[in-house]
């Protein structure tokens, strides 16, 4: 708008000079009019040519990132024309917080290319957009501006933060009998069920070499699922029990993220001070730890909607869980005790249930005790709402759970999450015996 106003001013001056020239007949006014009109024409042509032959490229190394880690994006502007570019402004409208790839490129010669690397510390989980980009150029006097839109966008999913915890104790429980184990699986489990002929697509790790040598053909092992290795994470996303502290940022935050070192890791990153973010980071860390131990992990949570991911193993399940947790928000209305009662009753005996909640209500503890009496191995992770400015009561819930033989640990604001989860690992190994179920 300002540049257009300048052009109108120059045009008005030219018309005034023309009028004075026609009235007075003096040559000076004619020359002034010609000069102003020439400036307008040359500036308009210069602005038009400022974007002629420009090419924009952007490359993101991965379409997934993680809170506390650095996202790298490479951008490049190339001048494919024979005309040099005096000034090119690149404006990016990505929705990723803290991502600032916009640049001002000076003196881009013919056939030259200017590229830059943008490193952004991901501070929020979720689904974000990279792009679109607008390139603008103008004349040296700033009278005209030309813009070109590059509407192409890409999607980046930022996973929640994950901390590396010690080896969690293997899920165990009373062994079932009968046909409970008669479930074939394509995963390699500790339960070998038999052998069969090799078919294309079978992994070489499944080959049974002794049978192959004896039969003189490829023989592979078959495996069965172990129901005792299932781990279910129940995450409390009820809105009314969440708490958040005021985030005080020390110092100023520079908009230019290009100086973020590549070695910066999650240990140096502070989670947003809210029970929601701490709960989700805890769920992601526990799920990752059990998946690394080759256990099947499932997830149940009532946030924007009911989320129930069936227990499974390996990298595919890890991606599914992290993407679900990245989009999850504490917008649920169902109390956590009701979630445990409704969903936990469907789990088989011996299943490990990890309950993560900032709630200080006693009803969900009663539901956890009931599920423990049914034969489920319940582990509780209490997110202390009081440390985030919410109500107190996590210590009393922990004492009650420990007295009932249920391992419990408290996650607090200001205490590194890795320390709290490692304490869970220790307390789980040294916990008191579980209470006998009714009738035993």
Secondary structure, DSSP 4 states (H G I P E B T S, - for coil): -HHHHHHHHHHHHHHHHHHHHHHH--HHHHHHHHHHHHHHHHHHHHHHHTTTTEEEEEEES-SEEETTSEEEEEEEEEE-SSS-EEEEEEEE---STT----EEEEEE-TT-EEEEEEEEE--S-EEEEE--EEEEEE-TTSS-EEEEEE---EEEEEEPP----PPPPPP--PPP-TTTT--EESS--S-EEEEEE--TT--GGGB-HHHHHHHTS-EEEEEE--GGG-EEEEE--BGGG--B---PPPSPPPS--TT--TT--GGG-PPPSBHHHHHHHHHHHHHHHHHHTT--EEEEEESSSEEEEEEE-HHHHHHHHHHHHHH--S-B-S-HHHHHHHHHTTSPTT-EEEEEE----SHHHHHHHHHHHTT-EEEEEEE-GGGGTS---HHHHHHHHHHTT-EEEEE-TTS-HHHHHHHHHHHHHTPPPPPPPTT-
